[in-house]
């Protein structure tokens, strides 16, 4: 199947997004905006300030103005869509919202960011519905490192998703001369297609760090017929690979018996062409895997550049992380 994942949530907590500042968070903290999921509702849960809510919620405004939250993106990139989710906020959601973006240094604090003149509006003031995932397309070509969500005049938002494409600073990444994970989500890697994703999506394979649990990986259903499962992923940048890491963290009675890795070099090909044409060659031969373990496989003697990799697992099961280390191809350095 061709996966539905095209963009990545650049602001997600799990990829390093940080809610840096907000003018008000009386009822619920700003950090909730970037958490996974859509937020939950606990009917009888209250705090000393009022109803407990799984989102960011400001007090009722009694003077002119509006509320805002400043966010550092975990992955700098080009913003292409925004989701402002008011899940479980019904009579207390904002009437409208807007979003600004800017490009700044990674160590800029809230005061420095506030003083910047380079903020640009990527989402104009737009209406919000309560208890709904409000989705908006964005037309933007600039690389962003920070965003500022404005809500009018006040209220609660459960989650903010800033969908886009990663734009890493490759010159900085390559300055050390060390191998880079060409497949990392922060470096532009993404899933293209897979045979099955019943229990977990292949997009989890390229997240930062090791997995938190079994749900934080790619896991297929139990195979009852012949064949094996696989996932095709696009590298963030065409390059020559020297080692791969297959991590079965948290998968114990359901890890694959073995795996292999293939590669292809199809610059400019569409996802459909990559999934169907292939032109695959062996990168790592079929090798036994162990449960709940990070396993590294050297890739000696392959100087051919790759644009895509295919992780084959035999016959099925779960893998938490997949790393593909190497150097960008010479023509792209």
Buried (B, 14 or more C-beta within 10 A) or exposed (E): EBBEBEBBBBBBBBBBBBBBBBBBBBBBBBBBBBBEEBBEBEEEEEEEEEBBBBBBBBBEBEEEEBBBBBBBBBBBBBBBBBBBBBBBBEEBBBBBBBBBBBBBEEEBEEEEBEEEEEBEEBBEEBEBEBBBBBEBEBEBEEBBBBBBBBBBBBBBBBBBBBBBBBBBEBEEBBEEEEBBBBBBBBBBBBBBBBBBBEBBBBBBBBBBEEBBEBBBBBBBEEBEEEEBBBBBBBBBBBBBBBBBBBBBBBBEEBBBEBBBBBBBBBEEBEBEEBBEEBEBEEBBEEEEBEBBEBBEBEBEEBEEBBBBBBBBBBBBBBBBBBBBBBBBBEEEE
